[in-house]
Amino acid sequence: MRIEGPSNRYPVKTRRTSSSANGASFLPDEGNEPAHAEAAQLAPGVGALDSILALQAVEDPLLAKKRAVKHGQSLLDVLDEIKADLLVGRIGEGRINRLLALISRARELSDPALEAVITDIELRARVELAKLGH
């Protein structure tokens, strides 16, 4: 493709005056002035802005499920670490506190069917903390 110089598709109407230093200056053409300016109108989609903002506030169910699965995996990992500590005979207080923090977050995200399991895990963790004297 060959590109040539600028084209003069839309010529600008000007009038020359001899008042400038080099003898030429440009002024806009005063012959075509608009009679009245029309009032600005809203674009057709602007009224739906509330709907768009409402949709953004709704959480994606797939994303929520992925987050819940990730939280469940971390909860199971802490339970496995605690199980290993119990088999050795010495349980770490930090792990139990971490488990309780995960459980409190799990209550916010939990399914009502899992509420009983979460309550049992929390009770057992509090019993282990009581054994340690806390």
BAVO-218148 format. One record per atom (N, C-alpha, C, O): residue number from 1; residue in three letters; chain; atom name; y, z, x. Coordinates in steps of 0.2 Angstrom, whole numbers, plus 5000, padded with zeros to 4 digits. Layout:
nr rest kette atom py pz px
NUM ala A CA Y Z X
...
This chain:
nr rest kette atom py pz px
1 met A N 4994 5000 5004
1 met A CA 5000 5000 5000
1 met A C 5006 5000 5004
1 met A O 5007 5004 5009
2 arg A N 5011 4996 5003
2 arg A CA 5017 4995 5007
2 arg A C 5023 4998 5003
2 arg A O 5024 4997 4997
3 ile A N 5026 5002 5007
3 ile A CA 5032 5006 5004
3 ile A C 5038 5003 5006
3 ile A O 5039 5002 5013
4 glu A N 5042 5000 5002
4 glu A CA 5049 4997 5004
4 glu A C 5054 5002 5003
4 glu A O 5053 5007 5000
5 gly A N 5060 5001 5004
5 gly A CA 5066 5005 5004
5 gly A C 5067 5007 4996
5 gly A O 5063 5005 4992
6 pro A N 5072 5012 4995
6 pro A CA 5073 5014 4989
6 pro A C 5075 5009 4984
6 pro A O 5079 5004 4986
7 ser A N 5073 5009 4978
7 ser A CA 5074 5004 4973
7 ser A C 5080 5007 4969
7 ser A O 5082 5013 4969
8 asn A N 5084 5003 4966
8 asn A CA 5090 5004 4962
8 asn A C 5088 5004 4954
8 asn A O 5091 4999 4951
9 arg A N 5083 5007 4952
9 arg A CA 5081 5007 4945
9 arg A C 5086 5010 4940
9 arg A O 5087 5007 4935
10 tyr A N 5089 5015 4942
10 tyr A CA 5094 5019 4937
10 tyr A C 5101 5019 4941
10 tyr A O 5102 5024 4944
11 pro A N 5104 5014 4940
11 pro A CA 5111 5014 4944
11 pro A C 5116 5019 4940
11 pro A O 5115 5020 4934
12 val A N 5120 5022 4945
12 val A CA 5124 5027 4942
12 val A C 5131 5023 4941
12 val A O 5134 5020 4945
13 lys A N 5134 5025 4935
13 lys A CA 5140 5022 4934
13 lys A C 5146 5026 4937
13 lys A O 5146 5032 4935
14 thr A N 5150 5023 4941
14 thr A CA 5155 5027 4944
14 thr A C 5162 5023 4944
14 thr A O 5162 5017 4942
15 arg A N 5167 5026 4945
15 arg A CA 5173 5022 4946
15 arg A C 5177 5024 4952
15 arg A O 5176 5030 4954
16 arg A N 5180 5020 4955
16 arg A CA 5182 5021 4962
16 arg A C 5190 5022 4961
16 arg A O 5194 5020 4957
17 thr A N 5192 5027 4966
17 thr A CA 5199 5028 4966
17 thr A C 5201 5028 4974
17 thr A O 5196 5029 4978
18 ser A N 5207 5027 4975
18 ser A CA 5209 5026 4982
18 ser A C 5212 5032 4985
18 ser A O 5216 5032 4990
19 ser A N 5210 5038 4982
19 ser A CA 5214 5044 4984
19 ser A C 5210 5048 4990
19 ser A O 5213 5052 4993
20 ser A N 5204 5046 4992
20 ser A CA 5200 5049 4997
20 ser A C 5203 5046 5004
20 ser A O 5206 5041 5004
21 ala A N 5200 5050 5009
21 ala A CA 5202 5048 5016
21 ala A C 5200 5041 5018
21 ala A O 5203 5037 5021
22 asn A N 5194 5039 5016
22 asn A CA 5191 5033 5018
22 asn A C 5192 5027 5013
22 asn A O 5190 5022 5014
23 gly A N 5196 5029 5008
23 gly A CA 5198 5024 5003
23 gly A C 5193 5024 4997
23 gly A O 5194 5020 4992
24 ala A N 5188 5028 4997
24 ala A CA 5183 5027 4991
24 ala A C 5181 5034 4989
24 ala A O 5179 5038 4994
25 ser A N 5180 5036 4983
25 ser A CA 5177 5042 4981
25 ser A C 5174 5041 4974
25 ser A O 5176 5036 4971
26 phe A N 5169 5045 4972
26 phe A CA 5166 5043 4966
26 phe A C 5167 5049 4961
26 phe A O 5167 5055 4962
27 leu A N 5168 5046 4955
27 leu A CA 5169 5051 4949
27 leu A C 5164 5049 4943
27 leu A O 5163 5043 4943
28 pro A N 5162 5054 4939
28 pro A CA 5158 5052 4934
28 pro A C 5161 5047 4929
28 pro A O 5167 5048 4928
29 asp A N 5157 5043 4926
29 asp A CA 5159 5039 4920
29 asp A C 5161 5043 4914
29 asp A O 5157 5047 4912
30 glu A N 5167 5043 4912
30 glu A CA 5169 5047 4906
30 glu A C 5169 5043 4900
30 glu A O 5171 5046 4894
31 gly A N 5166 5037 4899
31 gly A CA 5165 5034 4893
31 gly A C 5160 5036 4888
31 gly A O 5161 5035 4882
32 asn A N 5155 5039 4890
32 asn A CA 5149 5041 4886
32 asn A C 5149 5049 4886
32 asn A O 5144 5052 4889
33 glu A N 5153 5052 4882
33 glu A CA 5152 5059 4881
33 glu A C 5148 5061 4875
33 glu A O 5149 5058 4870
34 pro A N 5144 5066 4875
34 pro A CA 5140 5068 4869
34 pro A C 5144 5071 4864
34 pro A O 5149 5075 4866
35 ala A N 5143 5069 4858
35 ala A CA 5147 5072 4852
35 ala A C 5146 5080 4851
35 ala A O 5151 5083 4852
36 his A N 5140 5082 4851
36 his A CA 5138 5089 4850
36 his A C 5132 5090 4853
36 his A O 5127 5086 4854
37 ala A N 5131 5096 4856
37 ala A CA 5125 5098 4860
37 ala A C 5120 5101 4854
37 ala A O 5123 5105 4850
38 glu A N 5114 5099 4854
38 glu A CA 5109 5102 4850
38 glu A C 5107 5109 4852
38 glu A O 5107 5111 4857
39 ala A N 5106 5113 4847
39 ala A CA 5103 5120 4848
39 ala A C 5096 5120 4851
39 ala A O 5092 5116 4850
40 ala A N 5095 5124 4856
40 ala A CA 5089 5125 4859
40 ala A C 5084 5128 4854
40 ala A O 5085 5132 4851
41 gln A N 5078 5125 4855
41 gln A CA 5072 5127 4851
41 gln A C 5067 5130 4855
41 gln A O 5066 5128 4861
42 leu A N 5063 5135 4852
42 leu A CA 5057 5137 4856
42 leu A C 5052 5132 4856
42 leu A O 5051 5128 4852
43 ala A N 5048 5133 4862
43 ala A CA 5043 5129 4863
43 ala A C 5037 5131 4858
43 ala A O 5037 5136 4856
44 pro A N 5033 5126 4856
44 pro A CA 5028 5128 4851
44 pro A C 5023 5133 4853
44 pro A O 5021 5137 4849
45 gly A N 5022 5134 4859
45 gly A CA 5017 5139 4861
45 gly A C 5020 5146 4863
45 gly A O 5016 5151 4864
46 val A N 5026 5147 4863
46 val A CA 5029 5153 4865
46 val A C 5028 5159 4860
46 val A O 5027 5165 4862
47 gly A N 5027 5157 4854
47 gly A CA 5026 5162 4849
47 gly A C 5019 5165 4849
47 gly A O 5018 5171 4847
48 ala A N 5014 5162 4853
48 ala A CA 5008 5165 4854
48 ala A C 5007 5170 4860
48 ala A O 5002 5171 4862
49 leu A N 5013 5172 4863
49 leu A CA 5013 5176 4869
49 leu A C 5009 5182 4868
49 leu A O 5006 5185 4872
50 asp A N 5011 5185 4862
50 asp A CA 5007 5192 4860
50 asp A C 5000 5191 4860
50 asp A O 4996 5195 4862
51 ser A N 4997 5185 4857
51 ser A CA 4990 5184 4857
51 ser A C 4987 5184 4864
51 ser A O 4982 5186 4866
52 ile A N 4991 5180 4869
52 ile A CA 4989 5180 4876
52 ile A C 4988 5186 4879
52 ile A O 4984 5188 4883
53 leu A N 4994 5190 4878
53 leu A CA 4994 5197 4881
53 leu A C 4988 5201 4878
53 leu A O 4985 5205 4882
54 ala A N 4987 5201 4872
54 ala A CA 4981 5205 4869
54 ala A C 4974 5203 4872
54 ala A O 4970 5207 4873
55 leu A N 4974 5196 4873
55 leu A CA 4967 5194 4876
55 leu A C 4966 5196 4883
55 leu A O 4961 5198 4885
56 gln A N 4972 5197 4887
56 gln A CA 4972 5199 4894
56 gln A C 4970 5207 4894
56 gln A O 4967 5209 4899
57 ala A N 4971 5210 4889
57 ala A CA 4970 5218 4888
57 ala A C 4963 5219 4887
57 ala A O 4960 5224 4889
58 val A N 4959 5214 4884
58 val A CA 4952 5215 4882
58 val A C 4948 5214 4889
58 val A O 4949 5209 4892
59 glu A N 4944 5219 4890
59 glu A CA 4940 5218 4896
59 glu A C 4934 5213 4895
59 glu A O 4931 5213 4890
60 asp A N 4932 5210 4900
60 asp A CA 4927 5205 4900
60 asp A C 4920 5209 4900
60 asp A O 4919 5213 4904
61 pro A N 4916 5207 4894
61 pro A CA 4910 5211 4894
61 pro A C 4905 5210 4900
61 pro A O 4901 5215 4902
62 leu A N 4905 5204 4903
62 leu A CA 4901 5203 4908
62 leu A C 4903 5207 4914
62 leu A O 4899 5210 4918
63 leu A N 4910 5207 4915
63 leu A CA 4912 5211 4921
63 leu A C 4911 5219 4920
63 leu A O 4909 5222 4925
64 ala A N 4912 5221 4914
64 ala A CA 4910 5228 4912
64 ala A C 4903 5230 4914
64 ala A O 4901 5235 4916
65 lys A N 4898 5225 4912
65 lys A CA 4891 5226 4913
65 lys A C 4890 5226 4920
65 lys A O 4886 5231 4923
66 lys A N 4893 5222 4924
66 lys A CA 4892 5222 4932
66 lys A C 4894 5229 4935
66 lys A O 4891 5231 4939
67 arg A N 4900 5231 4932
67 arg A CA 4903 5237 4935
67 arg A C 4898 5243 4933
67 arg A O 4897 5247 4937
68 ala A N 4895 5243 4927
68 ala A CA 4891 5248 4925
68 ala A C 4884 5248 4929
68 ala A O 4882 5253 4931
69 val A N 4882 5242 4931
69 val A CA 4876 5242 4935
69 val A C 4877 5244 4942
69 val A O 4873 5248 4945
70 lys A N 4883 5242 4944
70 lys A CA 4884 5245 4951
70 lys A C 4885 5252 4951
70 lys A O 4883 5255 4956
71 his A N 4888 5255 4946
71 his A CA 4889 5262 4946
71 his A C 4882 5266 4945
71 his A O 4880 5271 4948
72 gly A N 4877 5263 4941
72 gly A CA 4871 5265 4940
72 gly A C 4867 5265 4947
72 gly A O 4863 5270 4948
73 gln A N 4868 5260 4951
73 gln A CA 4864 5259 4957
73 gln A C 4866 5265 4962
73 gln A O 4862 5268 4966
74 ser A N 4873 5266 4962
74 ser A CA 4875 5271 4967
74 ser A C 4873 5278 4964
74 ser A O 4872 5282 4969
75 leu A N 4872 5279 4958
75 leu A CA 4870 5285 4955
75 leu A C 4863 5286 4957
75 leu A O 4860 5292 4959
76 leu A N 4859 5281 4957
76 leu A CA 4852 5281 4959
76 leu A C 4851 5282 4966
76 leu A O 4846 5286 4969
77 asp A N 4855 5279 4970
77 asp A CA 4855 5280 4978
77 asp A C 4856 5288 4979
77 asp A O 4853 5290 4984
78 val A N 4861 5291 4976
78 val A CA 4862 5298 4977
78 val A C 4856 5302 4975
78 val A O 4855 5307 4979
79 leu A N 4853 5300 4970
79 leu A CA 4847 5304 4967
79 leu A C 4842 5304 4972
79 leu A O 4838 5308 4974
80 asp A N 4841 5298 4975
80 asp A CA 4836 5297 4980
80 asp A C 4837 5301 4987
80 asp A O 4833 5304 4990
81 glu A N 4844 5301 4989
81 glu A CA 4845 5305 4994
81 glu A C 4844 5313 4993
81 glu A O 4842 5316 4998
82 ile A N 4846 5315 4987
82 ile A CA 4844 5322 4985
82 ile A C 4837 5323 4985
82 ile A O 4835 5329 4987
83 lys A N 4833 5318 4983
83 lys A CA 4826 5319 4983
83 lys A C 4823 5320 4990
83 lys A O 4819 5324 4991
84 ala A N 4825 5316 4994
84 ala A CA 4823 5316 5001
84 ala A C 4825 5323 5004
84 ala A O 4821 5326 5008
85 asp A N 4831 5326 5002
85 asp A CA 4833 5332 5005
85 asp A C 4829 5338 5002
85 asp A O 4827 5342 5006
86 leu A N 4827 5337 4996
86 leu A CA 4822 5342 4993
86 leu A C 4816 5342 4996
86 leu A O 4813 5348 4997
87 leu A N 4813 5336 4998
87 leu A CA 4807 5336 5001
87 leu A C 4807 5339 5008
87 leu A O 4802 5342 5010
88 val A N 4812 5339 5011
88 val A CA 4813 5342 5018
88 val A C 4814 5349 5017
88 val A O 4812 5353 5022
89 gly A N 4817 5351 5012
89 gly A CA 4818 5359 5010
89 gly A C 4825 5361 5011
89 gly A O 4826 5367 5010
90 arg A N 4829 5356 5012
90 arg A CA 4836 5358 5013
90 arg A C 4841 5353 5010
90 arg A O 4841 5347 5012
91 ile A N 4845 5355 5005
91 ile A CA 4849 5350 5001
91 ile A C 4856 5351 5003
91 ile A O 4858 5357 5004
92 gly A N 4859 5346 5004
92 gly A CA 4866 5346 5006
92 gly A C 4871 5347 5000
92 gly A O 4870 5344 4995
93 glu A N 4876 5351 5001
93 glu A CA 4880 5353 4995
93 glu A C 4885 5347 4994
93 glu A O 4887 5346 4988
94 gly A N 4887 5343 4999
94 gly A CA 4891 5337 4998
94 gly A C 4888 5332 4994
94 gly A O 4891 5329 4990
95 arg A N 4881 5331 4994
95 arg A CA 4877 5326 4990
95 arg A C 4878 5328 4983
95 arg A O 4878 5324 4978
96 ile A N 4877 5335 4982
96 ile A CA 4877 5337 4975
96 ile A C 4884 5336 4972
96 ile A O 4885 5334 4966
97 asn A N 4889 5338 4976
97 asn A CA 4896 5337 4973
97 asn A C 4897 5329 4972
97 asn A O 4901 5327 4967
98 arg A N 4894 5325 4976
98 arg A CA 4895 5318 4975
98 arg A C 4892 5316 4969
98 arg A O 4894 5311 4965
99 leu A N 4886 5319 4968
99 leu A CA 4882 5317 4962
99 leu A C 4886 5319 4955
99 leu A O 4886 5315 4950
100 leu A N 4889 5325 4956
100 leu A CA 4893 5327 4950
100 leu A C 4899 5323 4948
100 leu A O 4901 5322 4943
101 ala A N 4902 5320 4954
101 ala A CA 4907 5316 4953
101 ala A C 4905 5309 4950
101 ala A O 4909 5307 4945
102 leu A N 4900 5307 4952
102 leu A CA 4897 5301 4949
102 leu A C 4895 5302 4942
102 leu A O 4896 5297 4937
103 ile A N 4892 5308 4940
103 ile A CA 4890 5309 4933
103 ile A C 4896 5310 4929
103 ile A O 4896 5307 4923
104 ser A N 4902 5313 4931
104 ser A CA 4908 5313 4927
104 ser A C 4910 5306 4925
104 ser A O 4913 5305 4920
105 arg A N 4910 5302 4930
105 arg A CA 4912 5295 4929
105 arg A C 4907 5291 4924
105 arg A O 4909 5287 4920
106 ala A N 4901 5293 4925
106 ala A CA 4895 5290 4921
106 ala A C 4896 5292 4913
106 ala A O 4895 5288 4909
107 arg A N 4899 5298 4912
107 arg A CA 4900 5300 4905
107 arg A C 4905 5295 4902
107 arg A O 4905 5294 4896
108 glu A N 4910 5293 4906
108 glu A CA 4915 5289 4903
108 glu A C 4912 5282 4901
108 glu A O 4914 5279 4896
109 leu A N 4908 5279 4905
109 leu A CA 4905 5273 4905
109 leu A C 4898 5272 4901
109 leu A O 4896 5267 4899
110 ser A N 4896 5278 4899
110 ser A CA 4889 5278 4897
110 ser A C 4888 5276 4890
110 ser A O 4892 5276 4886
111 asp A N 4882 5274 4889
111 asp A CA 4879 5272 4882
111 asp A C 4877 5278 4879
111 asp A O 4874 5283 4882
112 pro A N 4878 5279 4873
112 pro A CA 4875 5285 4869
112 pro A C 4868 5287 4870
112 pro A O 4866 5292 4870
113 ala A N 4864 5281 4871
113 ala A CA 4857 5283 4872
113 ala A C 4855 5286 4879
113 ala A O 4850 5289 4880
114 leu A N 4860 5285 4884
114 leu A CA 4859 5288 4890
114 leu A C 4862 5295 4891
114 leu A O 4861 5298 4896
115 glu A N 4866 5297 4886
115 glu A CA 4869 5303 4886
115 glu A C 4864 5309 4888
115 glu A O 4866 5314 4892
116 ala A N 4859 5309 4885
116 ala A CA 4854 5315 4886
116 ala A C 4851 5315 4893
116 ala A O 4851 5320 4896
117 val A N 4850 5309 4896
117 val A CA 4848 5309 4903
117 val A C 4853 5311 4908
117 val A O 4852 5315 4912
118 ile A N 4859 5309 4906
118 ile A CA 4865 5311 4911
118 ile A C 4866 5319 4910
118 ile A O 4868 5322 4915
119 thr A N 4865 5322 4904
119 thr A CA 4866 5329 4903
119 thr A C 4861 5333 4907
119 thr A O 4862 5338 4910
120 asp A N 4854 5330 4907
120 asp A CA 4849 5333 4911
120 asp A C 4850 5333 4918
120 asp A O 4849 5338 4922
121 ile A N 4853 5327 4921
121 ile A CA 4854 5327 4928
121 ile A C 4860 5331 4930
121 ile A O 4859 5335 4935
122 glu A N 4865 5332 4926
122 glu A CA 4870 5336 4927
122 glu A C 4868 5344 4927
122 glu A O 4870 5348 4932
123 leu A N 4864 5346 4923
123 leu A CA 4861 5352 4922
123 leu A C 4857 5354 4929
123 leu A O 4858 5359 4932
124 arg A N 4853 5350 4931
124 arg A CA 4849 5351 4937
124 arg A C 4853 5351 4943
124 arg A O 4852 5355 4948
125 ala A N 4859 5347 4943
125 ala A CA 4863 5347 4949
125 ala A C 4867 5354 4949
125 ala A O 4868 5357 4955
126 arg A N 4869 5356 4944
126 arg A CA 4873 5363 4943
126 arg A C 4868 5369 4945
126 arg A O 4870 5374 4948
127 val A N 4862 5368 4943
127 val A CA 4857 5373 4945
127 val A C 4856 5373 4953
127 val A O 4856 5379 4956
128 glu A N 4856 5368 4956
128 glu A CA 4855 5367 4963
128 glu A C 4861 5370 4967
128 glu A O 4860 5373 4972
129 leu A N 4867 5369 4964
129 leu A CA 4873 5372 4967
129 leu A C 4873 5379 4966
129 leu A O 4875 5383 4970
130 ala A N 4870 5382 4960
130 ala A CA 4870 5389 4959
130 ala A C 4865 5392 4964
130 ala A O 4866 5398 4967
131 lys A N 4860 5389 4966
131 lys A CA 4855 5391 4971
131 lys A C 4858 5392 4978
131 lys A O 4857 5396 4982
132 leu A N 4863 5387 4979
132 leu A CA 4866 5388 4985
132 leu A C 4872 5393 4986
132 leu A O 4875 5394 4991
133 gly A N 4873 5396 4980
133 gly A CA 4878 5401 4980
133 gly A C 4885 5399 4977
133 gly A O 4890 5402 4978
134 his A N 4885 5393 4974
134 his A CA 4892 5390 4972
134 his A C 4892 5390 4965
134 his A O 4897 5387 4962
